[in-house]
């Protein structure tokens, strides 16, 4: 884990108009990126344990044939693989508990999460909490994770969630219909292995939704109230890569160059927002997701333009920098480009599904206001502001 001092930004009173900056920055202990790097998974895992619990979803790796390839790489290094392929698309606490039971039953000493954000979040939670002294629901509802759990290796098969580089697991308490995060520095991956080849077979819809989630994360990180020069460098570059390459990856799924740029943009944005945090789009996305059942990336893509409009009052300059770096003109043209991407990739076709009744808008807005991400939005929002954003969809 890389750690750099504590958070502070202030003007110096020394006659010079300069900024003194100190901040904290953490990320995965080791990141491996590049086409074909999946073959390193056996070597990296063997350095951390001997009996991995392989956590994944129910179909994607099996359908593409990559599961046998991955197991082969692990067995080449003498690893005894235990498979838990029950990570649901919307991960919930019960799935984590099932995975922990499987991990204990087979005496696993390492967890590998392979898949989209859901599979990696389930794997991350299993690794962190399988040896924890208290039930998972206590950690979900605010108890701090006491110490490092089992080693964890994250392998994304989509370019969107960035879960391979974050210190939290997004989960749902299905019993109480609450979506939130377990967050701890102990949850950072020991190895994040990002192979763009794994995204080549993604369906266009998954490319679109995960890609818009990644773009939203990069943009929100860039204008976050707690952004720093280091996170700005990562998130700003990430946003430009995604704006330029996501349409190509969507329309030409076998274009490895575009897939590589999108995967890199997703990774860089995740490293940034894990440190700077996000904003109102993600504060709203979880309550909207609970209310509508729509995919997270779809919600983020549709919410991003109206939230940028709302934030322009205080963040026009930073949005304009992003726009210029991406070959656009201003914050207004950045909004237009996001709307163009939503139209190009079919997100707008599902816009009617995100619209809510007046009563439900108030409930969603109230929950959005108290979400952790909303507190980092550059412009403070009221319940009425959020209701207005929802009504504009």
C-alpha positions in Angstrom: 0.0 0.0 0.0 1.3 3.5 -0.9 0.7 6.1 1.7 1.5 9.8 1.5 1.0 12.2 4.5 -2.4 13.8 5.6 -5.1 15.9 3.9 -4.6 19.7 3.8 -4.8 22.4 1.2 -4.4 26.1 2.0 -3.1 29.4 0.8 0.2 30.5 2.2 0.4 33.9 3.8 3.9 34.6 2.7 3.4 37.3 0.1 3.3 34.7 -2.6 0.0 33.4 -4.1 0.9 29.7 -4.0 -0.8 26.7 -2.5 0.7 24.5 0.2 -0.6 21.0 -0.3 -0.4 17.8 1.8 -2.6 14.9 1.4 -3.2 11.2 2.0 -3.1 8.7 -0.9 -3.6 5.0 -0.8 -4.0 2.3 -3.5 -3.6 -1.4 -4.1 -0.2 -2.8 -3.0 0.6 -4.0 -6.5 -1.1 -3.2 -9.9 -0.4 -5.2 -13.0 -1.8 -3.9 -16.2 -1.7 -4.9 -19.9 -2.9 -7.2 -22.6 -2.2 -10.8 -21.7 -1.2 -10.2 -18.1 -3.8 -12.7 -16.9 -1.2 -15.4 -17.3 0.5 -13.9 -14.2 -2.3 -14.8 -11.9 -0.9 -18.1 -10.9 2.5 -16.6 -9.9 1.0 -13.7 -8.0 -1.6 -15.8 -6.2 1.0 -18.4 -5.2 3.1 -15.7 -3.5 0.1 -15.0 -1.2 -1.4 -18.5 -0.4 -2.0 -22.0 -1.5 -5.7 -22.6 -1.5 -7.6 -19.7 -3.1 -11.3 -19.2 -3.0 -12.1 -18.0 -6.6 -15.1 -15.7 -6.4 -17.0 -14.9 -9.6 -20.5 -14.5 -11.1 -22.7 -17.3 -12.4 -22.1 -17.3 -16.2 -19.7 -14.9 -17.9 -16.4 -16.6 -17.4 -18.0 -20.0 -18.1 -19.6 -18.8 -21.3 -16.4 -17.3 -22.6 -14.2 -20.3 -21.7 -11.9 -18.1 -19.6 -12.7 -20.0 -16.4 -10.8 -23.1 -17.5 -7.9 -20.9 -18.6 -7.8 -19.1 -15.2 -7.9 -22.4 -13.2 -5.2 -23.8 -15.4 -2.9 -20.8 -14.6 -3.5 -21.3 -10.9 -3.0 -25.1 -10.9 0.3 -24.6 -12.9 1.6 -23.1 -9.7 0.3 -25.8 -7.4 -2.7 -24.0 -6.1 -5.8 -25.9 -4.9 -8.7 -23.9 -6.3 -12.1 -23.7 -4.6 -14.8 -22.0 -6.8 -17.6 -19.9 -5.4 -19.5 -18.7 -8.5 -22.6 -17.3 -6.8 -21.8 -13.6 -6.8 -25.1 -12.0 -7.9 -25.3 -8.9 -10.2 -26.5 -6.8 -7.2 -24.4 -8.2 -4.4 -26.0 -8.6 -1.0 -24.9 -9.5 2.5 -26.3 -13.0 2.2 -24.1 -13.8 -0.8 -21.0 -12.7 1.2 -22.1 -14.9 4.2 -22.4 -17.9 1.8 -19.0 -17.2 0.4 -17.4 -16.9 3.9 -19.0 -20.3 4.8 -17.4 -21.8 1.7 -14.1 -20.2 2.5 -14.1 -21.6 6.0 -15.3 -25.0 5.0 -12.3 -25.5 2.6 -9.8 -23.7 4.8 -9.0 -21.2 2.1 -6.1 -18.8 2.8 -6.5 -16.4 -0.2 -9.4 -14.9 -2.1 -9.4 -14.0 -5.8 -12.3 -11.9 -7.1 -12.8 -12.2 -10.9 -15.6 -10.4 -12.7 -17.4 -7.1 -12.7 -17.7 -4.9 -9.6 -20.2 -7.2 -8.0 -17.9 -10.2 -8.0 -14.9 -8.2 -6.8 -16.9 -6.6 -4.1 -18.2 -9.9 -2.8 -14.7 -11.3 -2.9 -13.3 -8.3 -1.2 -15.8 -8.5 1.6 -15.2 -12.3 2.0 -11.5 -11.8 2.3 -11.8 -8.9 4.7 -14.4 -10.3 7.0 -14.1 -14.1 7.0 -11.9 -13.9 10.1 -13.6 -10.9 11.6 -14.9 -11.2 15.2 -18.4 -9.8 14.5 -21.2 -10.5 12.0 -21.0 -8.8 8.6 -24.1 -6.7 9.3 -22.3 -4.8 12.0 -19.6 -3.8 9.6 -22.2 -2.9 7.0 -23.9 -0.6 9.5 -20.8 1.2 10.6 -18.5 -0.9 12.7 -14.8 -0.5 11.7 -13.0 -3.4 10.2 -10.5 -4.3 12.9 -7.6 -5.7 10.9 -6.4 -7.1 7.6 -8.2 -10.4 6.6 -7.0 -12.9 4.0 -4.9 -11.7 1.0 -7.1 -10.5 -1.9 -6.4 -10.5 -5.7 -8.8 -8.5 -7.9 -9.2 -9.3 -11.6 -11.8 -7.1 -13.4 -13.5 -8.4 -16.5 -15.3 -5.1 -17.2 -14.0 -1.6 -17.4 -16.2 0.4 -15.1 -16.6 -0.2 -11.4 -12.9 0.2 -10.5 -13.4 -2.1 -7.6 -9.9 -3.5 -8.1 -8.5 -0.3 -6.8 -11.0 0.8 -4.1 -11.0 0.3 -0.4 -14.7 -0.6 -0.1 -17.3 -3.1 -1.1 -20.7 -1.9 -2.3 -23.4 -4.3 -1.0 -27.1 -4.4 -0.3 -28.9 -5.3 2.9 -31.9 -7.0 1.1 -33.9 -7.3 4.3 -33.9 -3.6 4.9 -33.6 -2.5 1.3 -30.5 -0.5 2.0 -27.5 -0.2 -0.3 -24.2 1.0 1.1 -20.5 0.3 1.5 -18.3 -1.4 4.0 -15.2 0.8 3.8 -11.7 0.2 5.2 -8.0 0.5 4.2 -7.8 -3.2 5.0 -10.0 -3.9 1.9 -7.5 -2.7 -0.7 -6.3 -5.5 -2.9 -2.9 -7.0 -2.5 -2.7 -7.4 -6.3 -4.9 -5.8 -8.9 -4.4 -7.6 -12.2 -6.1 -5.7 -15.1 -6.0 -7.4 -18.5 -7.9 -5.5 -21.2 -8.2 -8.8 -23.2 -10.9 -9.9 -20.7 -13.2 -7.0 -21.9 -13.0 -8.0 -25.6 -16.0 -10.2 -25.4 -18.2 -7.9 -23.3 -21.7 -7.2 -24.9 -22.2 -3.6 -26.1 -24.8 -2.9 -23.3 -22.3 -3.9 -20.6 -19.6 -1.9 -22.3 -21.9 1.1 -22.3 -23.1 0.9 -18.7 -19.8 0.1 -17.1 -18.0 2.7 -19.3 -20.4 5.4 -18.3 -19.9 4.5 -14.6 -16.2 4.8 -15.1 -16.6 8.2 -16.9 -18.9 9.4 -14.2 -16.4 8.4 -11.5 -13.5 10.2 -13.2 -15.5 13.4 -13.6 -16.9 13.3 -10.1 -13.4 12.7 -8.7 -12.0 15.6 -10.6 -14.5 18.1 -9.2 -14.8 16.5 -5.7 -14.5 18.9 -2.7 -11.5 16.8 -1.5 -9.7 16.4 -4.8 -5.9 16.9 -4.8 -3.3 17.6 -7.5 -2.5 13.9 -7.6 -6.1 12.7 -7.9 -6.7 15.5 -10.5 -3.9 14.2 -12.6 -5.3 10.7 -12.6 -9.0 11.5 -12.9 -8.5 14.2 -15.5 -6.5 11.9 -17.7 -9.0 9.1 -17.1 -11.9 11.2 -18.2 -10.2 12.2 -21.5 -9.3 8.6 -22.3 -12.8 7.5 -21.7 -14.5 10.2 -23.7 -12.2 9.5 -26.7 -12.3 5.7 -26.6 -15.6 4.5 -25.1 -17.6 5.1 -28.3 -15.0 3.0 -30.3 -15.1 0.2 -27.7 -18.9 0.2 -27.8 -19.1 0.1 -31.6 -16.0 -2.1 -32.2 -15.8 -4.5 -29.3 -12.8 -6.3 -30.7 -10.7 -3.1 -30.9 -8.0 -3.9 -28.4 -6.5 -0.4 -28.5 -9.8 1.2 -27.5 -10.5 -1.5 -24.9 -7.0 -0.9 -23.4 -7.6 2.8 -23.2 -11.0 2.3 -21.6 -9.6 -0.2 -19.1 -6.8 2.2 -18.2 -9.2 5.1 -17.8 -11.4 3.0 -15.5 -8.4 2.0 -13.4 -7.0 5.5 -13.1 -10.3 7.0 -12.3 -10.8 4.4 -9.5 -7.4 5.1 -8.0 -8.4 8.8 -8.0 -11.9 8.5 -6.5 -10.8 6.0 -3.9 -8.8 8.9 -2.5 -10.9 12.0 -3.5 -14.3 10.4 -3.2 -17.2 11.0 -5.6 -20.2 13.3 -5.7 -24.0 13.8 -6.1 -24.4 11.3 -9.0 -23.2 8.4 -6.9 -25.0 9.8 -3.9 -28.3 9.6 -5.9 -27.5 6.4 -7.8 -27.8 4.0 -4.9 -31.3 5.2 -3.8 -32.5 5.4 -7.4 -31.2 1.9 -8.0 -33.1 0.6 -5.0 -36.3 2.4 -6.2 -36.1 1.4 -9.9 -34.0 -1.8 -10.1 -32.0 -0.3 -13.0 -28.3 -1.0 -13.6 -25.9 1.2 -11.7 -24.0 2.4 -14.8 -27.2 3.3 -16.7 -28.3 5.4 -13.7 -25.0 7.2 -13.5 -24.9 8.0 -17.2 -28.4 9.5 -17.2 -27.8 11.5 -14.0 -24.4 12.9 -15.0 -25.6 15.7 -17.4 -28.1 17.3 -14.9 -25.7 17.0 -12.0 -23.0 18.8 -14.1 -25.5 21.5 -14.8 -26.2 21.8 -11.1 -22.5 22.0 -10.2 -21.5 24.5 -12.9 -22.2 27.3 -10.6 -19.1 26.4 -8.6 -17.1 24.1 -10.8 -17.4 25.6 -14.3 -13.6 26.2 -14.5 -12.7 22.5 -13.8 -15.3 21.1 -16.1 -14.0 23.5 -18.8 -10.5 22.2 -18.3 -11.7 18.6 -18.8 -13.6 19.7 -21.9 -10.7 21.4 -23.5 -8.3 18.5 -22.8 -10.8 16.2 -24.5 -11.0 18.4 -27.5 -14.3 20.0 -26.6 -14.9 23.6 -25.8 -16.4 24.3 -22.4 -18.5 22.8 -19.5 -21.6 23.2 -21.8 -20.0 21.1 -24.5 -18.9 18.5 -21.9 -22.6 18.1 -21.0 -23.4 17.8 -24.7 -20.8 15.1 -25.2 -22.1 13.1 -22.2 -25.6 13.4 -23.7 -24.2 12.3 -27.1 -22.7 9.2 -25.5 -25.9 8.4 -23.8 -27.7 8.6 -27.1 -25.1 6.7 -29.1 -25.0 3.8 -26.6 -28.7 3.5 -26.0 -28.9 4.8 -22.5 -31.5 7.4 -23.5 -33.8 4.6 -24.7 -34.3 3.6 -21.1 -34.8 7.2 -19.8 -38.5 6.7 -19.1 -37.6 3.9 -16.6 -35.7 6.2 -14.3 -38.5 8.7 -13.9 -40.3 8.5 -10.5 -43.5 9.7 -9.0 -43.5 12.9 -6.9 -43.8 11.0 -3.6 -41.0 8.6 -4.6 -38.8 11.5 -5.7 -39.0 13.0 -2.3 -38.1 9.6 -0.7 -35.1 9.1 -3.1 -34.0 12.7 -2.6 -34.0 12.4 1.2 -31.9 9.2 1.1 -29.6 10.8 -1.5 -28.9 13.8 0.7 -27.5 11.6 3.5 -25.4 9.3 1.2 -21.7 9.5 1.8 -20.8 10.5 -1.8 -23.2 13.5 -1.7 -21.1 15.2 1.0 -18.2 15.4 -1.4 -20.1 17.1 -4.1 -18.6 20.5 -5.0 -21.9 22.3 -4.6 -24.1 21.5 -1.5 -27.5 20.2 -2.5 -30.9 20.3 -0.7 -33.7 17.8 -0.9 -35.4 20.3 -3.2 -32.4 20.5 -5.5 -32.2 16.7 -5.8 -36.0 16.5 -6.5 -35.5 19.0 -9.2 -32.7 16.9 -10.8 -34.9 13.8 -10.7 -37.8 15.7 -12.2 -35.6 16.9 -15.1 -34.9 13.4 -16.3 
